[in-house]
Amino acid sequence: MNEDHYIKKIDRVTSILTQLQTKSIVRAQDLADKFDVSIRTIYRDIKTLENAGIPIFGEAGSGYSLVDGYKLPPVMFTKEEVLSFITAEKLMQKFSHESLDSHYNSAMEKVKAVIRNSEKNLVQNIENQIDIYSYRPEKSDNIKNIIPTILESIADKKQLKFHYQNVKDEASERIIEAVGIFYEVNYWYVMAFCTMRKDFRQFRVDRILKIEKTENPFHQEYGNVGDYRKKSKNQKVGVKLLVEKKILPFLVNSKKYYGLISEEESDKKMLMTFETEWIEEGFPRWLITFADFAEIIEPDYLKDTMNDLITKISNQLSKK
């Protein structure tokens, strides 16, 4: 066997050990798929780890795990991995929810603590050379650890009770079974089954005024959060915009996301037809980015929504 074969084996065995450290159960078939090798090769790799003194519990055909209580020394990170951590940290600073910030910062301190001294110099030299530019709404959440509370309820399969304020500033109490969270158009949302509406709903996290995890168990099992977003039964609203063609190249990557279903040319303009579920929040905020190049054909009340949003922005800018 050549040297390249042994290097690949060492890399694979090391990666398997990392998988065992991060997961409670690791299936041989999953490892074989991940490294594109046969299951027999994975069995031999597991045997290599056992011969090296790593206490692995399990057997072929089921799954493997490290014996409970066994601790391994900190892993060493490659230069490329360190650079990816720095970049991820910058993204978290811009897009993470404030209730996650302290936890992520604490985790990053632990990661940096086990980085080799040479890599620590790399971190110091490069972290100020990466920046993420994005619009982020002013923080308005008053609840500490709100997203960890939501995630904990999902893990424990326990219902949440909260007071929620909608876009019209109307407050109501809801009991939900949270499916997951997602980030969209500058805001965090929780997708959940609402026991009051007997249907799936999405709630903007910053509109939650008070929240508590109950001891009431979920009444049903749920899949991935993305599946429920696609199947959302929120009513779609038809929107028609007459848009100047010169702005169209800037909308290529976003127009379908906001529900574009057809386009019809008209002189120097394009008649664009949408079906959107986000008529109250997301769609108007997207439209305002090119509103000076667009005319709202329908619905009429979208014009009022846009006027209100523009007035609100103007008032914010005029504050001293």
C-alpha positions in Angstrom: 0.0 0.0 0.0 1.3 3.4 -0.9 1.9 6.4 1.4 -1.2 8.2 0.0 -3.4 5.3 1.2 -2.0 5.6 4.7 -2.5 9.4 4.8 -6.1 9.0 3.7 -6.7 6.3 6.4 -5.2 8.5 9.1 -7.4 11.4 8.0 -10.5 9.2 7.9 -9.8 7.6 11.3 -9.2 11.0 12.9 -12.5 12.3 11.4 -14.4 9.2 12.7 -13.0 10.0 16.2 -14.3 13.5 15.9 -17.7 12.2 14.8 -17.7 10.0 17.9 -16.9 13.0 20.1 -19.8 15.1 18.7 -22.6 12.6 18.4 -24.2 10.2 20.8 -24.6 7.4 18.2 -22.7 7.0 14.9 -23.9 4.5 12.3 -21.3 2.6 10.2 -23.4 3.1 7.0 -23.5 6.9 7.6 -19.7 6.9 8.0 -19.3 4.8 4.9 -21.5 7.3 2.9 -19.6 10.3 4.3 -16.2 9.0 3.4 -17.2 7.1 0.3 -15.8 3.8 1.4 -17.2 0.4 2.1 -18.7 -0.6 5.5 -16.0 -3.2 5.9 -13.4 -0.3 5.7 -15.3 1.5 8.5 -15.3 -1.7 10.6 -11.5 -1.8 10.2 -11.2 1.8 11.1 -13.2 1.3 14.3 -11.0 -1.6 15.1 -7.9 0.7 14.6 -9.3 3.1 17.1 -10.1 0.3 19.6 -6.5 -1.0 19.3 -5.3 2.5 20.0 -7.1 2.4 23.4 -10.2 4.4 22.5 -13.2 2.8 24.5 -15.9 2.4 21.8 -19.3 0.9 22.7 -21.4 -0.8 20.0 -21.3 -3.3 17.3 -21.4 -3.7 13.5 -24.9 -3.3 12.1 -26.2 -0.9 14.8 -24.1 2.1 15.9 -21.0 3.2 17.8 -20.4 5.6 20.6 -17.7 6.5 23.1 -18.1 4.9 26.5 -19.9 7.3 28.8 -17.6 9.4 30.9 -14.6 9.0 28.7 -12.8 12.2 27.9 -10.5 13.0 25.1 -7.9 15.8 25.0 -8.9 18.9 23.0 -8.6 18.5 19.2 -6.2 20.6 17.2 -7.6 22.8 14.4 -6.1 23.3 11.0 -5.3 26.8 9.7 -8.3 26.6 7.3 -10.6 25.6 10.2 -9.3 28.5 12.3 -10.0 30.9 9.4 -13.6 29.5 9.0 -14.2 30.1 12.7 -13.2 33.7 12.4 -15.5 34.2 9.4 -18.4 32.4 11.2 -17.8 34.7 14.2 -18.2 37.8 12.1 -21.5 36.4 10.6 -22.8 35.6 14.0 -22.1 39.1 15.2 -24.3 40.5 12.4 -27.0 37.9 12.1 -27.4 36.1 15.4 -30.1 36.9 17.8 -29.0 38.8 20.9 -30.1 36.0 23.2 -27.5 33.8 21.6 -24.6 36.3 21.6 -23.2 35.6 25.0 -23.4 31.9 24.6 -21.6 32.0 21.2 -19.0 34.4 22.5 -18.3 32.0 25.4 -18.1 29.0 23.0 -15.6 30.9 20.8 -13.4 31.7 23.8 -13.2 28.0 24.5 -12.3 27.3 20.9 -9.6 30.0 20.9 -8.2 28.6 24.2 -7.2 25.3 22.5 -5.8 26.9 19.3 -2.0 26.5 19.0 0.0 29.7 19.7 0.9 30.1 16.0 -2.8 30.0 15.1 -3.5 32.6 17.9 -1.3 35.0 16.0 -3.3 34.3 12.8 -6.5 35.1 14.6 -5.2 38.4 15.9 -3.9 39.4 12.5 -6.9 38.5 10.4 -10.0 39.0 12.5 -10.0 42.8 11.9 -9.7 42.2 8.2 -13.1 40.6 7.8 -16.4 42.6 8.0 -20.0 41.9 7.1 -22.1 44.8 5.9 -25.9 44.4 6.4 -28.9 46.2 7.6 -30.0 45.0 11.1 -33.1 46.4 12.8 -32.7 48.1 16.1 -32.8 45.6 18.9 -36.1 45.6 20.8 -36.3 42.3 22.6 -36.6 42.5 26.4 -36.6 38.8 27.1 -33.3 37.2 28.1 -32.5 33.8 26.5 -35.7 33.8 24.4 -34.3 31.7 21.5 -32.6 29.2 23.9 -35.9 28.9 25.6 -37.7 28.1 22.3 -35.0 25.6 21.3 -35.1 24.0 24.8 -38.9 23.5 24.4 -38.4 21.8 21.0 -35.7 19.5 22.5 -37.9 18.6 25.5 -41.1 18.5 23.4 -42.9 20.9 25.9 -45.4 23.6 25.0 -44.7 27.3 25.2 -47.0 30.0 26.5 -46.4 33.5 25.5 -48.0 37.0 25.0 -47.7 38.1 21.4 -48.1 41.5 19.8 -49.1 41.5 16.1 -48.4 44.1 13.4 -51.5 46.1 14.5 -50.1 46.2 18.1 -52.9 43.9 19.3 -51.7 41.5 22.1 -53.0 38.0 22.7 -51.9 35.0 24.7 -50.9 31.9 22.7 -49.9 28.3 23.5 -47.7 26.8 20.9 -45.8 23.7 20.0 -42.6 25.0 18.4 -41.3 23.3 15.3 -38.2 25.4 14.7 -36.8 28.9 14.2 -35.6 30.7 11.0 -34.1 34.1 10.0 -35.8 36.0 7.2 -35.8 39.6 6.0 -33.8 40.9 9.0 -35.9 39.2 11.6 -36.0 35.9 13.6 -39.2 33.8 13.5 -40.5 30.7 15.3 -42.6 28.3 13.3 -45.1 26.5 15.5 -48.4 24.7 15.8 -50.8 27.2 17.4 -53.3 25.4 19.7 -55.7 28.4 19.5 -55.8 28.5 15.7 -55.4 24.7 15.3 -52.9 25.3 12.5 -49.3 26.2 11.8 -48.2 29.8 12.2 -45.0 31.8 12.2 -44.4 34.4 14.9 -41.8 37.1 14.9 -39.5 36.7 17.9 -39.2 40.4 18.6 -43.0 40.7 19.0 -43.1 38.2 21.9 -43.7 40.2 25.0 -43.5 37.3 27.6 -42.6 33.7 27.3 -42.5 30.6 29.5 -42.0 26.9 28.9 -44.8 24.8 30.3 -44.7 21.1 31.5 -47.4 20.2 28.9 -46.1 17.8 26.3 -46.5 18.1 22.6 -49.6 16.4 21.2 -47.9 15.3 18.0 -44.5 14.7 16.3 -43.1 17.3 13.9 -40.6 17.2 11.0 -38.1 19.8 9.8 -38.9 23.4 10.1 -38.4 23.9 6.3 -41.1 21.4 5.5 -43.7 23.5 7.4 -42.7 26.7 5.9 -43.3 25.3 2.4 -46.7 23.9 3.5 -47.8 27.1 5.3 -51.5 27.7 4.9 -51.2 31.5 5.3 -53.4 33.2 2.7 -51.5 34.5 -0.3 -52.2 38.0 -1.7 -51.9 39.0 -5.3 -49.6 42.0 -6.1 -49.0 43.7 -9.4 -46.2 46.2 -9.9 -45.2 48.2 -13.0 -41.4 48.3 -12.7 -38.9 50.2 -14.8 -36.7 47.8 -16.7 -33.4 49.5 -15.7 -33.8 48.2 -12.1 -34.7 44.6 -13.1 -31.0 43.3 -13.1 -30.9 44.2 -9.4 -34.0 42.0 -8.6 -32.9 38.8 -10.3 -32.0 37.0 -7.1 -34.9 38.2 -5.0 -38.1 38.5 -7.2 -38.9 34.8 -7.2 -38.2 34.6 -3.4 -41.0 37.2 -2.9 -43.5 35.3 -5.0 -43.0 36.3 -8.6 -45.4 34.2 -10.9 -45.3 36.2 -14.2 -43.8 39.1 -16.1 -45.2 41.0 -19.0 -43.3 43.7 -21.0 -44.8 47.1 -21.4 -42.7 49.7 -23.2 -39.8 50.6 -20.9 -41.5 48.9 -18.0 -42.3 45.4 -16.8 -45.6 44.3 -15.3 -44.7 41.9 -12.5 -47.3 39.7 -10.8 -46.6 38.2 -7.4 -48.4 36.0 -4.9 -47.0 36.6 -1.4 -47.8 35.6 2.2 -45.7 38.5 3.5 -47.9 41.5 2.5 -47.8 43.0 5.9 -44.1 42.9 6.6 -41.6 41.3 4.3 -42.9 42.4 0.9 -43.3 46.1 1.7 -39.8 46.2 3.2 -38.4 44.6 0.0 -40.4 46.9 -2.3 -39.1 50.0 -0.5 -35.6 49.2 -1.8 -36.7 50.0 -5.3 -39.9 51.9 -4.7 -38.8 54.9 -6.7 -38.7 52.7 -9.8 -42.0 51.0 -9.3 -45.7 51.7 -9.4 -48.2 49.7 -7.4 -51.1 48.6 -9.6 -52.8 46.4 -6.9 -53.8 46.0 -4.2 -54.6 49.6 -3.3 -54.0 49.1 0.4 -50.3 48.2 -0.3 -49.9 51.9 -1.2 -51.1 52.9 2.3 -48.8 50.3 3.9 -45.9 51.8 1.9 -46.8 55.3 2.8 -46.9 54.4 6.5 -43.6 52.6 6.3 -41.9 55.6 4.5 -43.4 58.0 7.1 -42.0 55.8 9.9 -38.6 55.8 8.3 -38.7 59.5 7.8 -39.6 60.1 11.4 -36.8 57.9 12.6 -34.3 59.8 10.4 -35.5 63.2 11.7 -34.9 62.3 15.3 -32.1 64.2 16.9 
